[in-house]
């Protein structure tokens, strides 16, 4: 038995050396086969493998692969990318409006949908509403589900050219009436923080950005 165990350890050590060499070269300080093997508790049990040596081996293989890829990352991306900056600004502004609208149990995106329906005589097709709001139809449909679930809007059956009529309910009108003063408060707060000149400049710049993109 001792001879068989020694032979098994030698074979496993040679095998792990070969794997380390294929991963980018064997480094004795990073991986020690004689520490990697261990005896089981009972006869016939597989050897135990200490986790620290296994992690060292995996990390070393990862580092070797990364060195071969040699990826260069432009650190100016975060500061210069227009898409990244606009998304950061959108998240910050949306968070402020959502917080203001919380007493009315509406989100800023839901309020925009209700206002757009009201501005179209209280009824409009989903396709037409998507065009008005500059959204794709599938995204708008997902945003409508919570409003429909709370009975703030009703969605009719699909008609000509897959058109589905959308109508605001009395409950939806009541919720909108409750939310509009809260929205106005958030709007005034942001306008005051920016200043009148910056406020107008941001609106003009966003309009140009939408057309340019």
N, C-alpha and C positions, 0 to 999 in steps of 0.2 A: 504493500500500500504506500509507504513513504516514497518509493521509487516512482510510482505512478503519479503521486501528487507533485513531485519535483518536475517530472516530465511535463505535466499539465501546466505548471507555472512557467516553465521555460517557453513552451509553445505560445502561451498567452502573451508573455513579454515580447517575444519576437513579432507576434502579430500586431501588438500595439505600437512597436517601433516602426513597422512598415506603414501603418496608418498615419503616424506622425510625419514620416518622411514624405508621403504622398501629399499631405496637407501643406507642405511648404518647408520641410526640413525638420529634423529632430533636434530638440533642445533639451538637454538633460535636466537643466534647472527648472524647466516648466513642467516636465512630465517624468516621473520616476516609476518604471514598471514594477520594481521590487516592492514599492509601497502600495501599488494599485491592487495587488492580489491579497486575498485574505481567506482564512479557513472558515468553513461553515460550522454550525453548531452541532450537526449530526452527520453521520456517515452518508455519503451520497448527495449531500446538499451542495448547491452551487456556491462558488466563492462569492464573498461579499465585496462590494466596491466602495471604498470611502468616497463620499460626495465631493470633498474638497479637491482631490486629484482629478476626478472626472470633470468638474467645472473648469479647472485650470486647462485641461486638455481641449475642451470645447471652445473656451475663450481664445486659446492660442490658434486654433484652426480658423476661427472667425477673423482674428486680427490678420492672419496671413492672407485670407481671401480679400480682405479690405485693402491691404497693401497692394495686391495685384491689380485690383480695379482702379485704384488711384483716382477717386472722384474728387473734383474740384467744386466747391460750393461758393457762389457769389454772395458774400455777406451783405451786399448792398440791396439785395432783393426786397427785404422787409421794408426798408425805408423808401425805395423808389417805385415799387409796384403799385400802379394806380388801382388795380383790382383789389389788392390787399387793403389799401388805405380806405377805399370806399366801403368795403365790407366791415372794416373796423368802425367807421363812422356810423354805418347803418345799424350795427349791433348796439352801439352806445345810445343812439337816438331812440331806437325801438325800445330799449330797456327803460328809458326815461318815460316814454309815453305809456308803456304797459303798466308801469308802477302807478302812474297817475290815473289810469282807467280801471285799476283793480276794484275799487268800490262798485263800479257798474258791471263787474264780471264780464268784461270784454277785453280783448287784446287790440292793439293798434291795427293789425291787419284785418280783424273782423269788423272794426268800426269803419274802415275804408270801404269794405264791401257793402255794408248797410247804407252808407252815404251814397255810394255809386248807384245803388238800386233806387233810392229815394229820388235822386236827381234824374232818373229815367222814368218818372211817373209811377214809381213803386213796383214796376214789373219790367223784366228784360230777360233775354235768353242768356244762357251761360256763355255761349260763344261770343255774343256781342259784349257781354260784361268783361270777358277776358281781354278783348281788344281795347276796351275803354281803359282798363287798368294796366295794360301792358304786361299781361301774364299769359302763360300757356294754359290751355283748357284743363289739363290734368291737375296742375297745381291748384287752380281755382276750385276745382271740384273737391279736392282734399280739404281746402280751407272752408268750404261750405258745409261739410259734414257736421262739425260741432254746432253751427248755427241752425241747421235743420234738426239736429237732435234736440236742441232746446226750444224748438218751435218758433224761432225768430224769423225764419224764412221757410217757404215751401217750394219744393222743386217738382215741377210737373213731369209728365211722361214724355219720352223722346218723340219728337215729331219730324217734320220735314227737314232733310239734311242734318239729321241727328240733333236738331235744335231742341233744347229743354227749357221751358219757360221757368223763370225764377221770380218769386214775388215775396215782398216783405209782409209779415203778419202784424196784427195789432200789438202783439207782445214785442215784436221786433222794433216797432215804432216807439213804443214806450221805453224800451231799453236804450234806444238811440237818443231819445230826449234826455234821459238820465246821464248818458255818457258825454254828450256834447259840451256841457260846461266844464267837465273834467279835462277834456281834450283842449279846450280853450285855455285853461289854466296852465297846462303843460306847454302849449304853444307860446304863451306870453312869457313864461319863465325862460324858455330857451332863447327867445328873441331878446329878452332883457340881458341875458348872460353874454350873448354875442355882440350886442349893440346894433343899432339900426343899419349902419353902413355895411357891416359884415353880413347881416341878415339878408339884405338885398343882393349883395355880391354872391353869397352862397347860392341863392335861388337862381340867379343868372348863370352861374358856373355849372350848376347841376343840369339846367336846361340844355346848355351847350354840350355837356358831357353825354347826355342821353342821345342827342342827335349825332354826335361824333362817333359814338360806339355802334 
